[in-house]
């Protein structure tokens, strides 16, 4: 049997163990959101939630139903801009990150 791991497992483990990687993934999720790449944004946020928060805790913090959160951040998710903004803000606080936007 080959000694392989699922890609997502590797990413989640690295997110748990590498703060700089976590910050970079969060920044990329924001960038993808601004660029209109919803699928990438949702995928990265889902990985961050799995690695650091849990959907149960995120549900308690946002007031959103846990199953609704799972649907929102799924590959077919379609959260409203307001809901996605709320999620981004809560995740940013949970990860103790601060977002700085610079025009280039």
PyMOL commands that set and color helices and strands:
alter all, ss='L'
color gray80, all
select helices_A, chain A and resi 7-17+19-34+38-53+55-62+66-72+81-94
alter helices_A, ss='H'
color red, helices_A
deselect
rebuild
show_as cartoon
